[in-house]
Amino acid sequence: MVIAMGFEGSANKLGIGIIKDGEVLSNPRRTFITPPGTGFLPNETAQHHQLHILNLVNEALTIAGISSNEVDVLCYTKGPGMAPPLMSVAVVVRTLAQLWEKPVIGVNHCIGHIEMGRTVTGADNPTVLYVSGGNTQVIAYSQQRYRIFGETIDIAVGNCLDRFARVLKLSNDPSPGFNIEKLARDGKKFLPMPYSVKGMDVAFSGILSFIEERADNLLAKGEYTPEDLCFSLQETVFAMLVEITERAMAHCGSREVLLVGGVGCNLRLQEMMGQMAAERGAMLHATDDRYCIDNGAMIAQAGYCQYLTGCTTALEDTFVTQRFRTDEVFVSWRS
């Protein structure tokens, strides 16, 4: 029996999760929410994490019904992410590791999403679409690496949606992307937008500029409603993501697709991806906001997988890496 405690703080979500042999014992989370029309700055996000992390440690242990003595390994997000929040969490984990005399494992954030998704859904060897505020990648496993088949060449899809939410002054509670999704359900009139797929890669900044420059004028004239614009943006960017995912599935001969990352919670994206998978005779695997959105349990799960193969991180190597590529990690726990 192995109990792993995971610490996630790469962006505005601070999460601590405890896993026992793949079973989630606790997974509390705190989200840094800023006023409508604004984003979250690195230093302010770090201050939020510093304020809440010790209480969250106690909360995670209490919910799990265990003491710190029963924890076998501490796992933290090494990257990718925003440097100040990442460093704030890493410092706490280093400190606890020495106080509690526990080994530490630095986890790649994306691989945390993938391993949690595989655990929760039972997916075996899926093509993975990883979509969040900071990342957009199509991934498949081969020869002990998660290989990147395609990705964004500018901004992430979640960042595109979040920044348009600022244009509309939508609330950041619980997240700007969720509030765009709600409005999009009532959209009826489609605004044609640039469709930017470049081979296996995608680009979102031009689409964002296109709609940012026109939104105020279109709304003022009454030609389109906010709901229409959210609907149009979602349909366009999600169609791009489905296209490159299907191409990766065809290349790999895959019969499974797994959606991970915060944008993976979007029910419209799940619907579009599910339709594509069904047409290919494949199965869609997706989770809800407990595990799609950044959380500590996913870091614990990925760390647990590494720990079982004898991999730990030396204390002097427990730094953070803002640009930590998914395909840099040797996947020792898969054959």
Secondary structure, DSSP 8 states (H G I E B T S, - for coil): --EEEEEE-SSSEEEEEEEETTEEEE--EEE----TT----HHHHHHHHHHHHHHHHHHHHHHHT--GGG--EEEEEEESS-HHHHHHHHHHHHHHHHHHT--EEEEEHHHHHHHHHHHHH--SS-EEEEE-SS-EEEEEEETTEEEEEEEBSSS-HHHHHHHHHHHTT---SS-HHHHHHHHHTT--S-------EETTEE--HHHHHHHHHHHHHHHHHTSS-HHHHHHHHHHHHHHHHHHHHHHHHHHHT-SEEEEESGGGG-HHHHHHHHHHHHHTT-EEE---HHHHS--HHHHHHHHHHHHHTT--B-GGG----SS--GGGS--TT--
